[in-house]
Amino acid sequence: MPYRTDIAYLYDGSFYGLLCCVYESYYAREMPFAIFNYDEEQETLFVVKEIFTDEVKAEKVEKSIAEKISSDALKLVHMCYLSRIDERELAILRFLRMGYKIGADVMDMLANDVVRVVVNAAKNVAGESHLFTGFLRFGEYNGALAAVIEPKNFILPVIAPHFCDRLPSEQFLIYDKTHKYVFVYEKGEHNLMPLDNFELPEAGEDEEMYRRLWKRFYTTIAIKGRINPKLQRGNLPKRYRKHMTEFVD
């Protein structure tokens, strides 16, 4: 019996919600031509089915990915989900359908378009996450640390544990201005939650002093005869500099 293809799925945009779309695809024998989340406009003449997030179903799919494909495949899918590639949900669904047929060997099939899309998306998330662990700049405000980032991908869940490990005794928050989420850490407790808007408070005298010192250090160690703006842009693209102390006027 062929799979139904004249249908689109509507879900809540969460990772577990997406896993429920995978569940529905298999048990209803459907291969949706599109998977929308609630925030997207749906322009289609075909049937749109709403997929409700069910934790039991999602965990069943999560377990099946690790067992029938591999634990690395589950990590890969989650990293791809954090990317912002076009049709990421369909890319993940196609990858999983192939993985369920082939098994762990699907991870090595990089010449296959279905696999390559997911792998490249995950690598992009990992690469951007790595850069932001070095490029993120905290400021001190009333005894707490705060930073703002504007990444392309939703990397906050990936980089947050790094700063929890580095700053275990601090209170800090990181606001993702692109995706409207904030990560808050205090006394070993942490929370990741949506936040439509966030503005840093005005910096105090000590914070302004440290900013001036950091900028002076940055300019002082530069060797004028070896300044290479082109190389610098390659190592530190301009899009990362907006919230970096040494580049902010």
ABEGO torsion letter per residue (X at the ends): XBBBABBBBBBAGBAAAAAAAAAAAAAAGBBBABBBBAABBBBBABBBBBBBBBAAAAAAAAAAAAAABBAAAAAAAAAAAABABBGAAAAAAAAAAAAAAAEAAAAABAABAAAAAAAAAAAAAAAAAAAAAAABBBBBBGGBBBBBBBBABBAAAAAAAAAAAABAABBBBBBBAAAGBBBBBBGGBBBBBBBABBBBBBBBAAAAAAAAAAAAAAAAABBAAABBAAAAAAABBAAAAAABAAABX
